[in-house]
Amino acid sequence: MYQPKKRTLPLYSAAWARLRAQVLAEQPLCVDCQAMGYVTPATEVDHIEDSREDYSDDNRRENLVGRCTPLSQPEDCPQHG
């Protein structure tokens, strides 16, 4: 049965906006593209370790990275697919 995520920080909260801005300021380039030798701006914040069994997300700073939009949805990425 589907259960919505129990987010520790709602996506549209001021706290998430601040944390997202912090991650993108600290990692302005996509970490995965950098590892492959590309220079691509990070536009999304993604979890290193995704949802736990209780469908909550670990929003600690050390669990968040900056990624480009295609790599946050890898199946849509022509450059890296």
C-alpha positions in Angstrom: 0.0 0.0 0.0 1.3 3.5 -0.9 2.5 5.6 2.0 3.5 9.2 1.4 7.0 10.2 2.7 7.1 11.5 6.3 9.6 14.3 5.4 11.6 15.7 8.3 11.7 19.0 6.3 8.7 19.7 4.0 9.9 20.5 0.5 8.2 23.9 0.4 9.4 25.0 3.9 11.8 27.9 4.6 14.1 25.4 6.3 14.4 23.3 3.2 14.9 26.3 1.0 17.8 27.4 3.3 19.4 23.9 3.3 19.0 23.6 -0.5 20.6 27.0 -1.0 23.5 26.0 1.3 24.1 22.7 -0.6 24.1 24.4 -4.0 26.4 27.2 -2.7 28.9 24.7 -1.3 28.6 22.4 -4.3 27.9 24.5 -7.4 28.9 21.7 -9.7 27.2 18.3 -10.1 29.3 15.9 -8.1 28.7 13.0 -10.5 29.5 15.0 -13.6 32.7 16.2 -12.0 33.7 12.6 -11.3 33.3 11.9 -15.0 35.3 15.0 -16.1 32.3 17.2 -17.0 31.7 20.7 -15.7 27.9 20.9 -15.2 26.1 23.2 -12.8 24.3 21.6 -9.9 20.6 22.5 -10.1 19.1 19.9 -7.8 19.8 18.6 -4.3 19.7 14.9 -3.9 20.1 12.4 -1.1 23.2 10.2 -1.0 21.2 7.6 1.1 17.6 7.8 0.0 14.5 7.0 2.0 14.7 4.8 5.0 12.1 2.0 5.6 9.8 4.4 7.2 9.7 6.6 4.1 11.4 9.5 5.7 14.4 11.3 4.3 17.7 11.9 6.0 18.1 15.6 5.5 21.4 16.0 7.3 23.8 18.2 5.3 26.3 15.3 5.0 23.6 13.2 3.3 22.9 15.8 0.6 24.7 16.5 -2.7 24.3 18.9 -5.6 23.4 17.2 -8.9 22.4 18.4 -12.4 18.8 17.9 -13.3 19.5 15.0 -15.7 21.4 13.0 -13.1 18.7 13.5 -10.5 16.6 11.5 -13.1 19.4 9.4 -14.8 17.1 7.7 -17.3 16.5 11.1 -18.9 20.1 12.0 -19.3 21.4 11.9 -22.9 24.9 13.0 -21.9 25.4 10.3 -19.3 23.0 7.6 -20.4 
